[in-house]
């Protein structure tokens, strides 16, 4: 059984020398992040309705962090000229804002921050 809108999902993988380094899920229609606050959910829905793709489950293998792989992935999606949004831990906000994302909703005690690229 599959989701009726499964064709709107892209899986991105990061490979170096045949080794899987990381990956992400990009969706133009589905929201993969779960939010407990109404404010966070409402903002996520609004971004999605306004053409932003959801960039989620982005990870880089721990032993390969701080080597530029994440920045390369973000440059790649930036070249698409499509707007994206994501939810991230407060500890990662500086990483994303230094790469062109802006804060839409600050993190709180139960929810990650929501950030987006410029449209």
Backbone as CSV, one residue per row, in Angstrom:
resi,resn,N_x,N_y,N_z,CA_x,CA_y,CA_z,C_x,C_y,C_z
1,UNK,0.847,-1.168,0.000,0.000,0.000,0.000,0.896,1.235,0.000
2,UNK,0.561,2.203,-0.800,1.379,3.413,-0.863,0.518,4.645,-0.644
3,UNK,1.180,5.717,-0.300,0.488,6.984,-0.105,0.020,7.477,-1.466
4,UNK,-1.174,8.083,-1.562,-1.696,8.506,-2.869,-0.850,9.585,-3.540
5,UNK,0.004,10.296,-2.763,0.816,11.350,-3.364,2.296,10.987,-3.333
6,UNK,2.610,9.717,-3.379,3.988,9.266,-3.240,4.898,9.782,-4.354
7,UNK,4.343,10.213,-5.472,5.170,10.709,-6.563,5.769,12.075,-6.287
8,UNK,5.432,12.693,-5.178,5.963,14.014,-4.860,7.188,13.944,-3.949
9,UNK,7.746,12.760,-3.738,8.864,12.567,-2.825,10.157,12.354,-3.606
10,UNK,11.216,13.032,-3.172,12.547,12.800,-3.723,13.439,12.335,-2.583
11,UNK,14.227,11.324,-2.838,15.214,10.875,-1.874,16.580,11.325,-2.376
12,UNK,17.301,12.022,-1.537,18.631,12.488,-1.898,19.646,11.685,-1.096
13,UNK,20.640,11.150,-1.773,21.684,10.423,-1.053,23.032,11.068,-1.346
14,UNK,23.905,11.000,-0.364,25.250,11.544,-0.488,26.208,10.365,-0.439
15,UNK,26.968,10.184,-1.515,27.884,9.051,-1.633,29.271,9.567,-1.984
16,UNK,30.274,8.975,-1.354,31.663,9.284,-1.697,32.428,7.966,-1.736
17,UNK,33.102,7.716,-2.842,33.866,6.472,-2.996,33.040,5.239,-2.627
18,UNK,31.838,5.183,-3.130,30.908,4.065,-2.920,30.453,3.909,-1.467
19,UNK,30.685,4.914,-0.634,30.243,4.870,0.762,29.078,5.840,0.947
20,UNK,28.006,5.360,1.559,26.870,6.214,1.855,27.243,7.144,3.005
21,UNK,27.227,8.448,2.739,27.622,9.459,3.716,26.400,10.044,4.419
22,UNK,25.287,10.172,3.706,24.088,10.767,4.293,22.971,10.846,3.289
23,UNK,21.955,11.614,3.646,20.824,11.765,2.758,19.746,12.655,3.322
24,UNK,18.688,12.809,2.559,17.555,13.646,2.957,16.325,13.228,2.162
25,UNK,15.178,13.666,2.651,13.905,13.466,1.967,13.385,14.850,1.600
26,UNK,12.997,15.020,0.348,12.423,16.290,-0.109,11.023,15.998,-0.623
27,UNK,10.064,16.778,-0.160,8.684,16.572,-0.574,8.057,17.898,-0.956
28,UNK,7.348,17.901,-2.068,6.652,19.108,-2.492,5.214,19.142,-1.981
29,UNK,4.753,18.057,-1.395,3.348,18.013,-0.996,3.116,17.463,0.406
30,UNK,3.950,16.553,0.852,3.747,15.941,2.165,4.611,16.614,3.213
31,UNK,4.119,16.683,4.424,4.900,17.204,5.534,5.313,16.019,6.386
32,UNK,6.615,15.803,6.511,7.111,14.655,7.257,7.348,14.964,8.733
33,UNK,7.567,16.226,9.051,7.833,16.589,10.436,6.530,16.647,11.218
34,UNK,6.562,16.152,12.425,5.395,16.210,13.295,5.586,17.335,14.298
35,UNK,4.573,18.125,14.510,4.641,19.239,15.440,3.556,19.099,16.489
36,UNK,3.879,19.501,17.701,2.890,19.455,18.767,2.193,20.795,18.929
37,UNK,2.870,21.873,18.622,2.253,23.181,18.813,1.431,23.557,17.586
38,UNK,0.311,24.190,17.825,-0.547,24.646,16.734,0.202,25.655,15.870
39,UNK,0.967,26.534,16.506,1.726,27.560,15.789,2.707,26.930,14.798
40,UNK,3.411,25.885,15.211,4.362,25.219,14.334,3.653,24.499,13.182
41,UNK,2.602,23.787,13.490,1.865,23.062,12.463,1.235,24.022,11.457
42,UNK,0.647,25.100,11.967,0.019,26.087,11.091,1.044,26.701,10.134
43,UNK,2.221,27.035,10.645,3.254,27.629,9.795,3.769,26.627,8.766
44,UNK,3.948,25.374,9.174,4.386,24.339,8.239,3.361,24.170,7.111
45,UNK,2.097,24.123,7.457,1.041,24.009,6.443,1.052,25.211,5.501
46,UNK,1.212,26.408,6.053,1.214,27.624,5.245,2.372,27.630,4.245
47,UNK,3.551,27.260,4.710,4.703,27.195,3.800,4.447,26.177,2.691
48,UNK,3.931,25.014,3.056,3.655,23.956,2.087,2.628,24.436,1.054
49,UNK,1.591,25.122,1.526,0.553,25.618,0.621,1.067,26.701,-0.321
50,UNK,2.129,27.385,0.074,2.691,28.460,-0.745,3.864,28.002,-1.605
51,UNK,3.962,26.705,-1.848,4.921,26.184,-2.797,6.288,25.811,-2.249
52,UNK,6.453,25.849,-0.943,7.725,25.442,-0.354,7.779,23.923,-0.260
53,UNK,8.908,23.366,-0.629,9.131,21.940,-0.442,9.660,21.694,0.955
54,UNK,9.326,20.554,1.527,9.794,20.179,2.858,11.086,19.385,2.728
55,UNK,12.143,19.880,3.348,13.461,19.253,3.350,13.622,18.628,4.729
56,UNK,13.584,17.288,4.807,13.556,16.658,6.132,14.439,15.416,6.199
57,UNK,14.618,14.959,7.402,15.435,13.774,7.692,16.833,13.894,7.068
58,UNK,17.386,15.089,7.102,18.712,15.339,6.549,19.760,14.904,7.569
59,UNK,20.639,14.034,7.147,21.689,13.586,8.064,22.968,13.303,7.286
60,UNK,24.067,13.506,7.978,25.392,13.171,7.462,26.031,12.265,8.503
61,UNK,26.653,11.208,8.063,27.315,10.257,8.951,28.240,11.010,9.918
62,UNK,28.182,10.670,11.203,28.927,11.397,12.241,30.412,11.521,11.925
63,UNK,31.025,10.467,11.422,32.459,10.496,11.138,32.803,11.378,9.941
64,UNK,31.791,11.821,9.185,32.024,12.620,7.981,31.527,14.055,8.127
65,UNK,31.093,14.437,9.324,30.613,15.803,9.553,31.778,16.780,9.572
66,UNK,31.453,18.016,9.284,32.414,19.129,9.256,33.427,18.993,8.117
67,UNK,33.034,18.243,7.079,33.884,18.097,5.896,33.252,18.741,4.659
68,UNK,32.132,19.436,4.846,31.501,20.162,3.747,30.399,19.434,3.008
69,UNK,30.069,18.202,3.404,29.023,17.460,2.692,27.653,18.134,2.817
70,UNK,27.312,18.570,4.013,26.010,19.215,4.220,25.913,20.502,3.404
71,UNK,26.978,21.272,3.384,26.974,22.516,2.601,26.796,22.228,1.117
72,UNK,27.416,21.154,0.630,27.247,20.777,-0.780,25.796,20.426,-1.089
73,UNK,25.158,19.701,-0.187,23.753,19.339,-0.393,22.894,20.604,-0.433
74,UNK,23.127,21.521,0.486,22.339,22.751,0.516,22.591,23.616,-0.720
75,UNK,23.817,23.636,-1.212,24.093,24.366,-2.457,23.347,23.718,-3.621
76,UNK,23.287,22.401,-3.624,22.583,21.677,-4.682,21.092,22.040,-4.691
77,UNK,20.457,22.018,-3.509,19.024,22.347,-3.507,18.807,23.827,-3.784
78,UNK,19.768,24.668,-3.429,19.653,26.096,-3.710,19.666,26.355,-5.214
79,UNK,20.418,25.557,-5.957,20.487,25.709,-7.414,19.148,25.414,-8.079
80,UNK,18.275,24.686,-7.410,16.975,24.355,-7.984,16.077,25.586,-8.086
81,UNK,16.427,26.638,-7.362,15.655,27.895,-7.347,14.251,27.713,-6.779
82,UNK,13.990,26.589,-6.136,12.708,26.362,-5.481,12.854,26.686,-3.998
83,UNK,11.814,27.207,-3.375,11.901,27.489,-1.946,11.718,26.210,-1.121
84,UNK,12.451,26.128,-0.024,12.374,24.971,0.871,12.203,25.431,2.313
85,UNK,11.612,24.569,3.111,11.540,24.815,4.549,11.961,23.541,5.257
86,UNK,12.376,23.693,6.501,12.777,22.548,7.312,12.561,22.865,8.780
87,UNK,12.563,21.823,9.574,12.530,21.957,11.032,13.873,21.458,11.538
88,UNK,14.447,22.180,12.507,15.750,21.753,13.017,15.893,22.062,14.498
89,UNK,16.798,21.324,15.119,17.116,21.533,16.526,17.718,22.923,16.698
90,UNK,17.535,23.520,17.870,18.129,24.844,18.115,19.642,24.878,17.876
91,UNK,20.324,23.765,18.107,21.781,23.720,17.914,22.193,23.824,16.444
92,UNK,21.253,23.608,15.517,21.568,23.664,14.089,21.092,24.950,13.407
93,UNK,20.407,25.812,14.150,19.865,27.040,13.551,20.975,27.890,12.936
94,UNK,22.082,28.077,13.647,23.181,28.896,13.114,23.744,28.312,11.821
95,UNK,23.853,26.985,11.749,24.344,26.341,10.529,23.467,26.719,9.339
96,UNK,22.148,26.604,9.502,21.244,26.875,8.385,21.129,28.367,8.074
97,UNK,21.076,29.215,9.097,20.951,30.653,8.826,22.213,31.195,8.151
98,UNK,23.362,30.620,8.455,24.590,31.067,7.792,24.632,30.631,6.330
99,UNK,23.711,29.773,5.937,23.643,29.297,4.553,22.383,29.780,3.842
100,UNK,21.815,30.870,4.332,20.725,31.522,3.617,19.320,31.235,4.096
101,UNK,19.145,30.366,5.067,17.806,30.122,5.598,17.456,31.225,6.591
102,UNK,16.173,31.481,6.729,15.717,32.442,7.740,14.783,31.737,8.708
103,UNK,14.736,32.235,9.926,13.882,31.627,10.953,12.454,32.100,10.744
104,UNK,11.531,31.148,10.688,10.113,31.451,10.549,9.444,31.339,11.916
105,UNK,9.751,30.264,12.643,9.231,30.056,13.993,10.401,29.581,14.860
106,UNK,10.622,30.270,15.966,11.685,29.890,16.895,11.358,28.549,17.543
107,UNK,12.397,27.835,17.941,12.198,26.600,18.708,11.618,26.958,20.068
108,UNK,10.894,26.027,20.639,10.436,26.192,22.012,10.792,24.924,22.784
109,UNK,10.287,24.786,23.974,10.687,23.652,24.813,10.267,22.294,24.247
110,UNK,9.319,22.253,23.325,8.842,20.980,22.789,8.961,20.848,21.280
111,UNK,9.332,21.932,20.589,9.331,21.915,19.125,10.628,22.469,18.562
112,UNK,11.054,21.917,17.455,12.203,22.443,16.739,11.846,23.764,16.074
113,UNK,12.858,24.505,15.669,12.647,25.739,14.914,12.217,25.389,13.497
114,UNK,11.484,26.293,12.867,11.138,26.148,11.461,11.883,27.246,10.715
115,UNK,12.618,26.838,9.675,13.381,27.766,8.859,12.987,27.583,7.396
116,UNK,13.237,28.598,6.592,12.957,28.450,5.156,13.963,29.250,4.357
117,UNK,14.071,28.887,3.067,14.890,29.643,2.141,14.052,30.813,1.635
118,UNK,14.680,31.723,0.964,13.951,32.835,0.371,13.231,32.343,-0.878
119,UNK,12.001,32.795,-1.114,11.278,32.331,-2.313,11.894,32.845,-3.594
